[in-house]
């Protein structure tokens, strides 16, 4: 699990004593989806696949505090910028 956003989500989830199974149920994810995300077997959704909405649903499911939401937003912003840079690079390479 090398994604800093995933590491943060895991830390916050554990701080709230919320199980992976509960996150999946609350977010209406297929079984094992969140577990595989935390273990690095599956990627988080990306910009094109509702990453921001996904993270907001996660925050609501675990009842993240204002400070935790701020911290998640900061990491999410970095993740979005990285994804946007990669998309631009791909466009330039394919032009």
PATOR-804656 format. One record per residue: x, y, z of N, C-alpha, C, O, CB in turn. Coordinates in steps of 0.05 Angstrom, whole numbers, plus 5000, padded with zeros to 4 digits. Last residue first. Glycine has a CB too. Layout:
! residues N
{{X Y Z} {X Y Z} {X Y Z} {X Y Z} {X Y Z}}
...
! end
This chain:
! residues 95
{{5004 5258 4428} {4997 5278 4408} {5017 5279 4386} {5015 5294 4367} {4994 5306 4420}}
{{5017 5225 4469} {5001 5213 4448} {4993 5233 4426} {4978 5227 4408} {4976 5201 4460}}
{{5044 5257 4505} {5059 5235 4492} {5044 5223 4469} {5056 5212 4451} {5064 5213 4513}}
{{5003 5292 4521} {5026 5302 4506} {5041 5280 4492} {5049 5283 4469} {5045 5316 4525}}
{{4970 5255 4548} {4960 5269 4525} {4983 5280 4508} {4982 5277 4483} {4942 5293 4534}}
{{5004 5239 4590} {4994 5219 4570} {4984 5233 4545} {4989 5223 4523} {4972 5202 4583}}
{{5009 5288 4616} {5033 5276 4605} {5025 5255 4584} {5037 5253 4562} {5050 5262 4627}}
{{4956 5295 4634} {4968 5314 4615} {4993 5302 4601} {4996 5306 4577} {4976 5340 4630}}
{{4953 5251 4669} {4935 5253 4646} {4946 5272 4625} {4946 5266 4601} {4907 5263 4655}}
{{4992 5265 4707} {4995 5241 4691} {4977 5241 4666} {4986 5234 4644} {4988 5216 4707}}
{{4969 5312 4728} {4995 5313 4714} {4999 5289 4696} {5009 5291 4674} {5018 5315 4735}}
{{4923 5289 4751} {4920 5308 4729} {4946 5311 4713} {4946 5312 4689} {4911 5336 4740}}
{{4945 5258 4791} {4930 5245 4770} {4928 5264 4745} {4930 5255 4723} {4902 5237 4780}}
{{4968 5299 4822} {4985 5278 4810} {4971 5264 4787} {4983 5260 4766} {4993 5257 4832}}
{{4922 5326 4837} {4942 5340 4822} {4961 5319 4808} {4968 5323 4785} {4959 5359 4839}}
{{4897 5286 4868} {4884 5296 4844} {4904 5310 4826} {4904 5307 4801} {4861 5316 4851}}
{{4933 5281 4910} {4928 5258 4893} {4915 5267 4866} {4922 5257 4845} {4909 5238 4907}}
{{4929 5331 4934} {4955 5322 4923} {4951 5299 4903} {4963 5299 4882} {4974 5313 4945}}
{{4875 5328 4950} {4884 5349 4931} {4910 5341 4918} {4914 5345 4894} {4887 5376 4945}}
{{4878 5287 4987} {4862 5283 4963} {4871 5303 4942} {4873 5296 4918} {4832 5285 4969}}
{{4907 5312 5027} {4919 5289 5013} {4904 5284 4987} {4917 5276 4967} {4919 5264 5031}}
{{4869 5351 5041} {4896 5359 5033} {4909 5336 5017} {4921 5341 4996} {4913 5366 5057}}
{{4825 5319 5056} {4823 5338 5033} {4850 5346 5023} {4855 5347 4999} {4807 5362 5041}}
{{4846 5294 5101} {4839 5278 5078} {4837 5296 5053} {4847 5288 5032} {4813 5263 5082}}
{{4850 5339 5135} {4874 5324 5128} {4869 5307 5103} {4887 5305 5086} {4882 5306 5152}}
{{4796 5353 5138} {4815 5372 5127} {4841 5357 5118} {4851 5363 5096} {4823 5394 5149}}
{{4775 5307 5162} {4766 5315 5135} {4785 5335 5122} {4790 5333 5098} {4737 5327 5136}}
{{4800 5311 5211} {4806 5288 5194} {4798 5295 5165} {4812 5288 5146} {4792 5263 5204}}
{{4776 5358 5230} {4805 5357 5226} {4813 5334 5208} {4830 5338 5190} {4819 5354 5253}}
{{4723 5341 5234} {4730 5364 5217} {4760 5364 5211} {4767 5368 5188} {4722 5390 5231}}
{{4721 5268 5233} {4720 5294 5246} {4727 5316 5226} {4737 5311 5204} {4739 5295 5271}}
{{4681 5220 5200} {4706 5234 5203} {4702 5261 5216} {4682 5275 5210} {4720 5237 5176}}
{{4645 5174 5198} {4640 5198 5215} {4666 5213 5221} {4671 5219 5244} {4626 5189 5241}}
{{4651 5135 5162} {4666 5132 5187} {4662 5155 5206} {4673 5155 5228} {4696 5130 5181}}
{{4616 5153 5123} {4612 5127 5134} {4627 5124 5161} {4617 5111 5179} {4621 5105 5115}}
{{4637 5203 5108} {4611 5202 5121} {4607 5175 5135} {4596 5174 5157} {4588 5206 5100}}
{{4685 5187 5084} {4685 5205 5107} {4659 5203 5123} {4658 5203 5147} {4691 5234 5099}}
{{4664 5157 5041} {4681 5144 5061} {4680 5161 5087} {4676 5150 5108} {4710 5141 5051}}
{{4639 5197 5012} {4623 5176 5022} {4638 5161 5045} {4627 5154 5065} {4615 5156 5000}}
{{4685 5226 4998} {4665 5239 5015} {4646 5218 5027} {4639 5220 5050} {4648 5259 4998}}
{{4711 5189 4964} {4723 5197 4989} {4703 5210 5008} {4704 5205 5032} {4747 5216 4984}}
{{4673 5187 4922} {4680 5163 4936} {4692 5170 4964} {4684 5158 4984} {4700 5145 4920}}
{{4675 5239 4902} {4650 5229 4914} {4656 5204 4931} {4644 5201 4953} {4630 5221 4892}}
{{4728 5239 4883} {4720 5258 4904} {4694 5248 4918} {4693 5248 4942} {4715 5286 4892}}
{{4728 5198 4843} {4745 5196 4867} {4735 5214 4889} {4734 5205 4912} {4774 5204 4859}}
{{4698 5185 4795} {4686 5195 4820} {4702 5192 4845} {4692 5185 4866} {4660 5180 4824}}
{{4731 5171 4751} {4713 5152 4763} {4704 5160 4791} {4703 5143 4809} {4725 5124 4763}}
{{4768 5206 4736} {4747 5200 4716} {4726 5182 4728} {4705 5177 4715} {4760 5187 4692}}
{{4802 5206 4779} {4787 5230 4773} {4763 5224 4754} {4742 5235 4757} {4805 5251 4761}}
{{4794 5138 4804} {4809 5161 4796} {4791 5184 4789} {4767 5183 4793} {4827 5155 4772}}
{{4786 5095 4861} {4776 5107 4837} {4793 5131 4829} {4805 5143 4847} {4746 5115 4840}}
{{4846 5061 4883} {4823 5078 4888} {4811 5087 4862} {4825 5086 4841} {4831 5103 4905}}
{{4863 4994 4860} {4868 5023 4862} {4842 5037 4871} {4820 5028 4867} {4877 5035 4835}}
{{4880 4935 4893} {4861 4949 4876} {4865 4979 4881} {4871 4988 4903} {4831 4941 4883}}
{{4918 4919 4927} {4910 4900 4905} {4891 4913 4885} {4888 4903 4863} {4897 4875 4917}}
{{4929 4947 4972} {4943 4954 4947} {4937 4936 4924} {4951 4937 4904} {4972 4954 4953}}
{{4899 4941 5017} {4922 4923 5014} {4938 4928 4988} {4958 4915 4983} {4913 4894 5015}}
{{4858 4977 5009} {4877 4981 5031} {4902 4964 5028} {4923 4973 5036} {4864 4975 5058}}
{{4832 4951 4966} {4843 4978 4963} {4864 4983 4985} {4886 4992 4979} {4821 5000 4964}}
{{4815 4904 4989} {4835 4903 4968} {4847 4930 4963} {4871 4932 4956} {4822 4892 4942}}
{{4777 4926 5025} {4800 4910 5035} {4822 4909 5014} {4845 4912 5021} {4791 4882 5043}}
{{4740 4946 4988} {4755 4964 5005} {4780 4950 5016} {4802 4962 5018} {4738 4976 5028}}
{{4722 4896 4964} {4733 4919 4949} {4750 4937 4966} {4773 4943 4958} {4710 4935 4937}}
{{4698 4855 4993} {4728 4855 4990} {4739 4879 4975} {4764 4881 4972} {4736 4830 4976}}
{{4635 4862 4962} {4652 4850 4982} {4681 4850 4974} {4688 4846 4951} {4643 4822 4988}}
{{4621 4926 4930} {4622 4897 4930} {4640 4886 4952} {4660 4900 4959} {4631 4887 4902}}
{{4595 4980 4971} {4616 4969 4953} {4613 4939 4952} {4604 4927 4972} {4644 4978 4963}}
{{4565 5016 5002} {4552 4998 4982} {4572 4988 4961} {4566 4989 4937} {4528 5012 4969}}
{{4585 5041 5044} {4590 5054 5018} {4577 5038 4995} {4578 5046 4972} {4619 5057 5012}}
{{4571 5005 5084} {4561 5033 5085} {4563 5046 5058} {4545 5061 5050} {4577 5048 5106}}
{{4599 4959 5068} {4570 4958 5070} {4559 4987 5069} {4540 4992 5054} {4562 4945 5097}}
{{4652 4977 5069} {4641 4966 5044} {4610 4967 5045} {4597 4974 5026} {4651 4937 5040}}
{{4656 4992 5123} {4660 5012 5102} {4648 5002 5076} {4634 5017 5063} {4691 5018 5098}}
{{4649 4941 5147} {4630 4962 5151} {4632 4984 5130} {4612 4993 5120} {4633 4974 5179}}
{{4696 4915 5129} {4669 4905 5120} {4648 4926 5125} {4630 4929 5108} {4662 4879 5136}}
{{4735 4943 5156} {4734 4945 5127} {4707 4936 5117} {4696 4948 5098} {4756 4927 5115}}
{{4708 4974 5216} {4719 4952 5201} {4718 4957 5171} {4703 4974 5161} {4704 4926 5207}}
{{4728 5026 5259} {4709 5018 5238} {4723 4995 5222} {4746 4998 5214} {4701 5042 5219}}
{{4753 5057 5298} {4746 5029 5303} {4725 5019 5284} {4706 5005 5292} {4736 5026 5332}}
{{4774 5105 5284} {4745 5105 5290} {4735 5076 5296} {4711 5072 5300} {4729 5116 5267}}
{{4825 5092 5270} {4821 5110 5293} {4792 5110 5302} {4786 5116 5325} {4830 5138 5286}}
{{4816 5063 5223} {4823 5048 5248} {4819 5066 5272} {4812 5055 5294} {4852 5039 5246}}
{{4804 5106 5189} {4785 5084 5193} {4791 5070 5219} {4773 5065 5236} {4785 5064 5169}}
{{4853 5134 5190} {4829 5146 5201} {4807 5125 5207} {4794 5127 5227} {4818 5167 5181}}
{{4887 5095 5166} {4893 5105 5193} {4868 5118 5206} {4862 5113 5229} {4915 5126 5192}}
{{4862 5090 5116} {4864 5067 5134} {4869 5076 5162} {4856 5066 5181} {4887 5048 5125}}
{{4869 5141 5095} {4842 5131 5099} {4842 5107 5118} {4825 5105 5135} {4830 5123 5072}}
{{4926 5143 5093} {4911 5161 5110} {4883 5151 5116} {4874 5151 5139} {4910 5189 5097}}
{{4936 5103 5055} {4947 5100 5082} {4932 5118 5101} {4926 5110 5124} {4977 5107 5082}}
{{4910 5127 5011} {4900 5101 5022} {4911 5097 5050} {4896 5088 5068} {4908 5078 5004}}
{{4943 5171 5003} {4915 5175 5010} {4903 5150 5022} {4888 5151 5041} {4899 5183 4984}}
{{4993 5148 4989} {4990 5162 5015} {4961 5167 5023} {4955 5167 5047} {5004 5189 5013}}
{{5002 5084 4965} {4987 5108 4961} {4983 5123 4987} {4971 5112 5006} {4959 5102 4947}}
{{5024 5035 4976} {5042 5058 4975} {5027 5084 4971} {5040 5105 4974} {5061 5054 4952}}
{{5017 4977 5000} {5000 5000 5000} {5018 5025 5000} {5026 5034 5021} {4981 5000 5025}}
! end
